[in-house]
Amino acid sequence: MAVVQDQLEIKFRLTDGSDIGPKTFPAATSVATLKESVLAQWPKVLFVDPAFPSSTVSLSRFLLLEKENGPRTVKDVKLISAGKILENNKTLGECQSPLCDIPGGLTTMHVVVQPPSEKGTII
């Protein structure tokens, strides 16, 4: 991870190739807190009510919908850095990789959404 005065600049790469960030975090930030940040900034999709012609659409006719397959909870999110899945109870400082992280640089973490499987579901 890129460290500048105990600050890390991180961008999160989603599976569709889009990014969240970059954003700066203190090295003492937990992985669970990073996941909460990803959830809060997860991309939304703008939806316009098709019953109204575009010339009459007001802001009240727009809806923000969750992007398909988006995470619902922190448990649905896996963060990967330098090929390792990061553990929720670790801090960014503890997850640093001296071989992969360049001081003062930008770290890209990959985000994998893995919703919990529904047990007992028969297909």
C-alpha positions as CSV (number, residue, x, y, z in Angstrom):
1,M,0.0,0.0,0.0
2,A,1.2,3.5,-0.7
3,V,2.1,5.3,2.5
4,V,2.6,9.0,2.9
5,Q,2.9,10.2,6.5
6,D,0.7,7.3,7.7
7,Q,-1.8,8.1,4.9
8,L,-2.7,5.7,2.1
9,E,-4.2,6.6,-1.2
10,I,-6.4,3.8,-2.4
11,K,-8.8,3.2,-5.3
12,F,-11.1,0.3,-5.4
13,R,-11.5,-1.5,-8.8
14,L,-14.9,-3.2,-9.2
15,T,-15.4,-6.3,-11.3
16,D,-17.0,-4.3,-14.1
17,G,-13.8,-2.3,-14.5
18,S,-15.1,0.9,-12.9
19,D,-13.4,2.5,-9.9
20,I,-14.3,4.0,-6.6
21,G,-11.9,6.6,-5.5
22,P,-9.0,7.3,-5.1
23,K,-9.5,8.3,-1.5
24,T,-6.9,8.8,1.3
25,F,-7.2,6.7,4.5
26,P,-5.0,6.7,7.6
27,A,-2.8,3.6,7.9
28,A,-4.7,2.7,11.2
29,T,-8.0,2.2,9.2
30,S,-9.4,-1.3,9.5
31,V,-10.2,-3.4,6.5
32,A,-13.8,-3.5,7.8
33,T,-13.9,0.3,7.6
34,L,-12.6,0.2,4.1
35,K,-15.5,-2.1,3.1
36,E,-18.0,0.2,4.7
37,S,-16.6,3.0,2.6
38,V,-16.9,0.9,-0.5
39,L,-20.6,0.1,0.4
40,A,-21.3,3.8,0.9
41,Q,-19.8,4.8,-2.4
42,W,-21.1,1.8,-4.4
43,P,-22.3,3.1,-7.9
44,K,-26.0,3.8,-8.3
45,V,-28.0,3.6,-11.5
46,L,-30.2,6.6,-12.5
47,F,-33.7,5.5,-13.5
48,V,-36.2,7.8,-15.2
49,D,-39.9,7.0,-14.9
50,P,-40.8,6.0,-18.5
51,A,-44.4,7.1,-18.0
52,F,-43.3,10.8,-18.3
53,P,-41.9,12.3,-21.5
54,S,-38.4,13.7,-21.1
55,S,-39.6,17.3,-21.5
56,T,-41.8,17.0,-18.4
57,V,-39.4,15.0,-16.2
58,S,-38.6,16.7,-13.0
59,L,-36.0,15.6,-10.4
60,S,-38.8,14.0,-8.4
61,R,-39.2,11.5,-11.3
62,F,-35.7,10.1,-10.9
63,L,-34.9,7.1,-8.8
64,L,-31.5,5.9,-7.8
65,L,-31.3,2.2,-7.9
66,E,-28.6,-0.1,-6.7
67,K,-26.4,-1.4,-9.5
68,E,-27.1,-5.0,-10.2
69,N,-25.2,-7.6,-8.1
70,G,-24.1,-4.9,-5.7
71,P,-23.2,-5.8,-2.1
72,R,-25.7,-5.4,0.7
73,T,-23.4,-5.8,3.7
74,V,-19.7,-5.7,4.6
75,K,-19.9,-9.5,4.6
76,D,-20.6,-9.5,0.9
77,V,-17.4,-7.6,0.1
78,K,-13.9,-9.1,-0.3
79,L,-11.0,-6.7,-0.8
80,I,-7.9,-8.1,-2.5
81,S,-4.5,-6.3,-2.4
82,A,-1.2,-7.8,-3.7
83,G,-3.0,-11.1,-4.4
84,K,-4.2,-11.5,-0.8
85,I,-7.8,-11.3,0.6
86,L,-7.7,-8.8,3.4
87,E,-9.1,-9.7,6.8
88,N,-11.6,-7.4,8.4
89,N,-9.8,-7.1,11.7
90,K,-6.4,-6.0,10.2
91,T,-5.4,-2.4,9.6
92,L,-4.0,-1.0,6.3
93,G,-0.6,-0.7,8.0
94,E,-0.7,-4.4,8.8
95,C,-1.6,-5.3,5.2
96,Q,1.3,-3.5,3.5
97,S,3.3,-5.4,1.0
98,P,6.9,-4.1,0.7
99,L,7.3,-5.8,-2.7
100,C,4.2,-4.3,-4.3
101,D,3.6,-0.9,-2.6
102,I,5.4,2.2,-3.8
103,P,5.8,5.0,-1.1
104,G,3.7,8.0,-2.2
105,G,1.9,6.0,-4.9
106,L,-1.6,4.9,-5.5
107,T,-2.7,1.5,-4.4
108,T,-5.5,-0.3,-6.3
109,M,-7.5,-2.9,-4.4
110,H,-9.8,-5.2,-6.2
111,V,-13.4,-5.6,-4.9
112,V,-15.2,-8.9,-5.2
113,V,-18.8,-9.2,-4.3
114,Q,-19.7,-12.5,-2.9
115,P,-23.3,-12.5,-1.5
116,P,-24.0,-15.2,1.0
117,S,-25.5,-18.3,-0.4
118,E,-29.0,-19.1,0.5
119,K,-28.9,-22.3,2.5
120,G,-31.7,-24.7,2.0
121,T,-32.7,-23.4,-1.4
122,I,-33.7,-26.2,-3.8
123,I,-33.4,-25.4,-7.4
